Amino acid sequence: MEEFVMIVLVVLMTLVLGRLLFFHIPTFPIHKGRMELLKKVSVIIPARNEEGNLPALLKSLQAYRGKVKEIIVVDDHSTDDTVRVARSLGASVIKLEALPVGWFGKSFGCWNGALKATGNILLFLDADTIVMENGLENMLAAYRGKGEVISVQPYHRMKEKYESLSSFFHLVIMGSLGSFHILQKWTSVKGAFGQCLLIHRQDYFKYGGHEAIQGELMENMAFGFIVQNHGGKVRCFTGFGAIQMRMYPEGFPSLWRGWSKSFATGAAKTSRVYIILVSFWIGGLITFLTNFQHVQIEVWVAVYLLIALHIKRTLGIAGSFSWGSAFLFPVHLLFFIVLFGYSCFQTFFKRNISWKGRKIDL
């Protein structure tokens, strides 16, 4: 009887925590009509060996040529056709000098892009993102001006089944930033998403830009904290209606390398309060799944369906995750645990990773 009561309490805690952590997930308002701010926007895209991803992004930006101030691709010593692809699709290209000691490549690229940019509003985009129709207008309609940074987790558009294995990584990131919980209106976000950042030029340099976080592998988390330390505000959105992405379309090995390279580092940088809440939520899921023998099968199935429905609700805002992803959440959870363990080994024991042909010491 005591075991049954304990399981019931754990299940209730899991359901309540899940609802509280993902209480409201904002998407961008739909804006129709002209947007005067467009002509003040400099789009900055750091790129290293991105010939496969750049065409989709730059083609999605073709409608904005002549409307935005400029589109800049910052080439970080690519060994493929990144530069040719960028120029052929109308982007200006900046070639980086040798990477200085103490810098990570993405931060160095963003910093140099910002130095060369002439627009008053800087939009940093990862090369694997895609701007949706009227996406920039929708983002700018939500932007409140100086003192605010807009951080976007792009809508994850999937084509292959293995891509859905990213599900719990999205959930953990969204929960750990503290950006979507029930008290979000009265608390500050702890960090920022990494793929898309919109900021006023004056704010960027006032905060120190990427130079201030040059040695941070999780530059998005570090930059979000710097903004808040300077009295600024980070507002987080999911990208539906503005920015989407395909993560690791090259195949499963790419997905494994991509998530394992920095996830443990990101967890170590996360607010303790939110990482504890997320850990309790995941721990509750594990407890429920591994103690089915103490609960009547009808009750267990009902709770399982409730959890799956909640996960589907949240994932449906984050990306094109199927019902199958939600109902098979134990498989995705197991994958998350295994890969997170591997990431911890890479980060805290091996202390180096390889990414885009470059060895990175941690």
C-alpha positions as CSV (number, residue, x, y, z in Angstrom):
1,M,0.0,0.0,0.0
2,E,2.8,2.4,0.9
3,E,4.5,1.7,-2.4
4,F,1.2,2.4,-4.3
5,V,0.7,5.7,-2.5
6,M,4.3,6.7,-3.2
7,I,3.9,5.9,-6.9
8,V,0.7,8.0,-7.0
9,L,2.4,11.0,-5.5
10,V,5.3,10.7,-7.9
11,V,2.9,10.5,-10.9
12,L,1.0,13.6,-9.6
13,M,4.2,15.5,-9.1
14,T,5.3,14.5,-12.7
15,L,2.1,15.7,-14.3
16,V,2.0,18.9,-12.3
17,L,5.6,19.7,-12.9
18,G,5.2,19.1,-16.6
19,R,2.2,21.4,-16.8
20,L,4.0,24.1,-14.8
21,L,7.3,24.0,-16.7
22,F,5.5,24.2,-20.1
23,F,2.6,26.4,-19.1
24,H,2.6,28.9,-22.0
25,I,4.9,28.7,-25.0
26,P,4.7,31.9,-27.1
27,T,4.8,31.9,-30.9
28,F,5.0,35.0,-33.0
29,P,2.0,37.1,-34.0
30,I,1.1,37.1,-37.7
31,H,1.9,40.5,-39.2
32,K,0.5,41.5,-42.6
33,G,1.6,44.6,-44.4
34,R,4.8,46.6,-44.7
35,M,7.4,46.5,-41.9
36,E,9.6,49.6,-41.9
37,L,12.1,48.1,-39.4
38,L,13.2,45.6,-42.1
39,K,15.5,48.1,-43.7
40,K,17.4,48.4,-40.4
41,V,18.1,44.7,-40.1
42,S,21.5,43.1,-40.7
43,V,21.3,39.4,-41.0
44,I,24.5,37.7,-39.8
45,I,25.1,34.0,-40.5
46,P,28.2,32.4,-39.0
47,A,29.2,29.4,-41.1
48,R,31.8,26.6,-41.2
49,N,31.5,23.9,-43.8
50,E,27.8,24.7,-44.4
51,E,27.5,24.2,-48.1
52,G,24.6,21.7,-47.5
53,N,22.6,24.0,-45.2
54,L,23.2,27.4,-46.6
55,P,21.1,27.1,-49.8
56,A,17.9,26.5,-48.0
57,L,18.5,29.5,-45.6
58,L,19.7,31.9,-48.3
59,K,16.8,31.0,-50.6
60,S,14.4,31.6,-47.9
61,L,15.9,35.1,-47.5
62,Q,15.7,35.9,-51.2
63,A,12.4,37.7,-50.7
64,Y,14.2,40.1,-48.3
65,R,16.9,41.1,-50.6
66,G,16.6,44.9,-51.0
67,K,14.3,45.0,-48.0
68,V,16.8,44.3,-45.2
69,K,20.0,46.3,-44.8
70,E,22.3,43.3,-45.7
71,I,22.8,39.6,-45.5
72,I,26.2,38.6,-44.3
73,V,27.8,35.1,-44.2
74,V,30.8,34.9,-42.0
75,D,33.1,32.1,-43.2
76,D,35.1,30.3,-40.5
77,H,37.8,28.7,-42.7
78,S,35.4,26.4,-44.5
79,T,37.0,23.6,-46.5
80,D,33.9,23.0,-48.7
81,D,32.0,25.3,-51.0
82,T,30.4,27.5,-48.3
83,V,31.9,30.7,-49.7
84,R,30.9,30.0,-53.3
85,V,27.3,29.0,-52.3
86,A,26.9,32.1,-50.2
87,R,28.1,34.5,-52.9
88,S,26.0,32.7,-55.6
89,L,22.9,33.3,-53.6
90,G,23.6,37.0,-53.0
91,A,25.1,37.2,-49.6
92,S,28.1,39.3,-48.7
93,V,30.9,37.1,-47.4
94,I,33.4,37.9,-44.6
95,K,36.4,35.6,-44.2
96,L,37.7,35.3,-40.7
97,E,41.3,35.6,-39.7
98,A,42.9,32.7,-37.8
99,L,40.9,31.9,-34.7
100,P,42.5,33.7,-31.7
101,V,43.5,31.7,-28.6
102,G,40.6,31.6,-26.2
103,W,37.8,32.1,-28.8
104,F,35.3,29.6,-30.0
105,G,34.5,29.7,-33.8
106,K,30.9,30.6,-33.7
107,S,31.3,33.5,-31.2
108,F,34.3,34.8,-33.3
109,G,32.1,34.7,-36.4
110,C,29.2,36.5,-34.8
111,W,31.5,39.2,-33.3
112,N,33.2,39.9,-36.6
113,G,29.9,39.9,-38.4
114,A,28.5,42.5,-36.0
115,L,31.6,44.6,-36.4
116,K,31.1,44.8,-40.2
117,A,27.3,45.1,-40.1
118,T,25.8,48.5,-40.7
119,G,22.2,47.9,-39.6
120,N,20.7,49.1,-36.3
121,I,19.1,45.7,-35.7
122,L,21.3,42.6,-35.7
123,L,19.7,39.2,-36.5
124,F,22.0,36.2,-35.9
125,L,20.9,33.0,-37.6
126,D,22.5,29.6,-37.6
127,A,23.1,28.2,-41.1
128,D,20.7,25.3,-40.6
129,T,17.7,27.6,-40.0
130,I,15.1,28.7,-42.6
131,V,13.0,31.9,-42.6
132,M,9.3,31.2,-43.1
133,E,7.1,33.3,-45.2
134,N,6.7,36.8,-43.5
135,G,9.0,35.4,-40.8
136,L,11.1,38.5,-40.3
137,E,8.0,40.7,-40.2
138,N,6.4,38.5,-37.6
139,M,9.6,38.6,-35.4
140,L,9.9,42.4,-35.7
141,A,6.2,42.8,-34.9
142,A,7.0,41.2,-31.5
143,Y,10.2,43.2,-30.9
144,R,9.8,46.0,-28.4
145,G,13.0,47.9,-29.2
146,K,16.1,48.7,-27.2
147,G,16.7,46.9,-23.9
148,E,15.1,43.7,-25.2
149,V,16.6,40.6,-26.9
150,I,14.4,38.2,-28.8
151,S,15.7,34.6,-28.6
152,V,14.1,31.9,-30.7
153,Q,14.0,28.1,-30.6
154,P,13.3,27.4,-34.3
155,Y,10.3,25.2,-35.2
156,H,11.9,21.8,-35.8
157,R,10.7,20.6,-39.2
158,M,11.5,16.9,-39.6
159,K,11.7,14.6,-42.6
160,E,13.3,11.4,-41.3
161,K,12.2,9.3,-38.4
162,Y,15.6,9.5,-36.6
163,E,15.2,13.3,-36.3
164,S,12.4,12.8,-33.8
165,L,15.0,11.5,-31.3
166,S,15.7,15.2,-30.5
167,S,12.4,15.4,-28.7
168,F,13.6,15.3,-25.1
169,F,16.5,17.5,-25.8
170,H,14.0,20.2,-26.9
171,L,11.9,19.6,-23.8
172,V,14.8,19.8,-21.4
173,I,16.2,23.0,-23.1
174,M,12.8,24.7,-23.0
175,G,12.2,23.7,-19.4
176,S,15.7,24.6,-18.2
177,L,15.7,28.2,-19.5
178,G,12.7,29.0,-17.3
179,S,11.1,30.7,-20.2
180,F,7.7,29.0,-20.5
181,H,6.7,28.2,-16.9
182,I,3.6,29.5,-15.1
183,L,5.4,32.4,-13.5
184,Q,7.2,33.6,-16.6
185,K,5.7,37.1,-16.5
186,W,7.3,37.8,-13.2
187,T,10.7,36.0,-13.5
188,S,13.7,36.4,-15.8
189,V,14.8,33.8,-18.4
190,K,18.0,32.0,-17.5
191,G,20.0,32.1,-20.7
192,A,18.9,32.2,-24.3
193,F,18.4,29.9,-27.3
194,G,21.3,29.5,-29.7
195,Q,20.0,29.4,-33.2
196,C,18.3,32.8,-33.6
197,L,18.9,36.0,-31.8
198,L,17.5,39.5,-32.5
199,I,19.1,42.5,-30.8
200,H,19.6,46.3,-31.3
201,R,23.1,47.2,-32.3
202,Q,23.6,49.6,-29.4
203,D,22.5,47.0,-26.9
204,Y,24.8,44.4,-28.4
205,F,27.9,46.4,-28.0
206,K,26.8,47.8,-24.7
207,Y,26.6,44.3,-23.4
208,G,30.1,43.4,-24.8
209,G,28.7,41.3,-27.7
210,H,30.3,37.9,-28.3
211,E,33.7,39.2,-27.3
212,A,32.5,39.1,-23.7
213,I,31.7,35.4,-24.0
214,Q,34.5,34.4,-26.4
215,G,35.5,31.3,-24.4
216,E,32.0,29.9,-23.8
217,L,31.0,26.8,-25.8
218,M,27.4,27.5,-24.9
219,E,27.5,31.1,-26.1
220,N,23.8,31.5,-26.1
221,M,23.4,30.7,-22.4
222,A,26.3,33.0,-21.5
223,F,25.0,35.9,-23.6
224,G,21.6,35.6,-22.1
225,F,23.1,36.0,-18.6
226,I,25.1,39.0,-19.7
227,V,22.1,40.7,-21.0
228,Q,20.3,40.3,-17.7
229,N,23.4,41.4,-15.7
230,H,23.2,44.6,-17.7
231,G,19.6,45.2,-17.0
232,G,18.3,43.9,-20.3
233,K,15.5,41.5,-20.9
234,V,15.4,38.3,-22.9
235,R,12.1,37.2,-24.4
236,C,11.9,33.6,-25.7
237,F,9.7,32.3,-28.5
238,T,9.4,29.1,-30.4
239,G,9.9,29.7,-34.1
240,F,6.5,28.7,-35.5
241,G,5.4,31.4,-37.9
242,A,8.9,32.8,-38.2
243,I,12.0,30.5,-38.1
244,Q,12.3,26.8,-38.7
245,M,15.2,24.3,-38.9
246,R,16.2,20.8,-39.8
247,M,18.6,19.5,-37.3
248,Y,21.3,17.2,-38.4
249,P,19.8,16.1,-41.8
250,E,23.1,14.4,-42.7
251,G,22.0,11.3,-40.7
252,F,21.9,9.8,-37.2
253,P,25.7,10.0,-36.6
254,S,25.5,13.8,-37.1
255,L,22.6,14.0,-34.6
256,W,24.6,12.0,-32.0
257,R,27.6,14.2,-32.4
258,G,25.6,17.4,-32.5
259,W,23.7,16.9,-29.2
260,S,26.6,15.3,-27.4
261,K,29.1,18.0,-28.1
262,S,27.6,20.6,-25.8
263,F,24.6,19.3,-23.9
264,A,26.4,18.4,-20.7
265,T,28.1,21.8,-20.8
266,G,24.8,23.5,-21.2
267,A,23.3,21.6,-18.3
268,A,26.3,22.7,-16.1
269,K,25.5,26.4,-17.0
270,T,21.8,26.1,-16.4
271,S,20.1,27.7,-13.4
272,R,20.1,25.2,-10.5
273,V,16.4,25.8,-9.7
274,Y,15.3,24.9,-13.2
275,I,17.7,22.0,-13.7
276,I,16.4,20.6,-10.4
277,L,12.8,21.0,-11.5
278,V,13.5,19.4,-14.9
279,S,15.4,16.6,-13.2
280,F,12.5,15.9,-10.9
281,W,10.2,15.8,-13.9
282,I,12.4,13.3,-15.8
283,G,12.9,11.3,-12.6
284,G,9.2,11.1,-12.2
285,L,8.8,9.8,-15.7
286,I,11.4,7.1,-15.0
287,T,9.8,6.2,-11.7
288,F,6.4,5.8,-13.3
289,L,7.8,3.7,-16.2
290,T,9.8,1.4,-14.0
291,N,7.2,0.7,-11.3
292,F,4.2,-0.4,-13.4
293,Q,4.0,-3.6,-11.4
294,H,2.7,-1.7,-8.3
295,V,-0.2,-0.1,-10.1
296,Q,-3.3,-1.6,-11.7
297,I,-2.9,-1.9,-15.4
298,E,-5.9,0.3,-16.2
299,V,-4.6,3.1,-14.0
300,W,-1.1,2.8,-15.5
301,V,-2.4,2.9,-19.0
302,A,-4.6,6.0,-18.3
303,V,-1.6,7.8,-16.7
304,Y,0.6,6.8,-19.6
305,L,-1.9,8.3,-22.1
306,L,-2.1,11.5,-20.0
307,I,1.7,11.9,-20.1
308,A,1.8,11.2,-23.8
309,L,-0.9,13.8,-24.5
310,H,1.0,16.4,-22.5
311,I,4.2,15.6,-24.3
312,K,2.5,15.8,-27.6
313,R,1.0,19.2,-26.7
314,T,4.4,20.6,-26.0
315,L,6.3,19.0,-28.8
316,G,3.6,20.1,-31.3
317,I,4.6,23.7,-30.6
318,A,8.3,22.9,-30.8
319,G,8.3,21.0,-34.1
320,S,6.5,18.6,-36.5
321,F,6.7,15.7,-34.0
322,S,4.2,13.0,-34.7
323,W,1.8,11.3,-32.3
324,G,4.1,8.3,-32.5
325,S,6.9,10.4,-31.0
326,A,4.6,11.2,-28.0
327,F,3.3,7.7,-27.5
328,L,6.8,6.2,-27.8
329,F,8.2,8.7,-25.3
330,P,9.9,6.0,-23.2
331,V,12.2,5.2,-26.2
332,H,13.0,8.9,-26.7
333,L,13.6,9.3,-23.0
334,L,16.0,6.3,-22.9
335,F,17.9,7.8,-25.9
336,F,18.2,11.1,-24.1
337,I,19.6,9.5,-21.0
338,V,22.2,7.5,-22.9
339,L,23.3,10.4,-25.0
340,F,23.4,12.8,-22.1
341,G,25.6,10.3,-20.2
342,Y,28.0,10.1,-23.2
343,S,28.0,13.9,-23.4
344,C,29.0,14.1,-19.7
345,F,31.9,11.7,-20.4
346,Q,33.1,13.8,-23.3
347,T,32.8,17.0,-21.4
348,F,34.1,16.2,-17.9
349,F,36.4,13.2,-18.5
350,K,37.7,13.2,-22.1
351,R,37.5,17.0,-22.1
352,N,37.5,17.4,-25.9
353,I,35.2,17.1,-28.8
354,S,35.4,17.3,-32.6
355,W,33.0,19.4,-34.6
356,K,33.0,20.6,-38.2
357,G,36.6,19.2,-38.6
358,R,37.9,21.2,-35.6
359,K,39.1,19.7,-32.3
360,I,37.7,21.7,-29.3
361,D,39.2,21.4,-25.9
362,L,36.8,21.8,-23.0
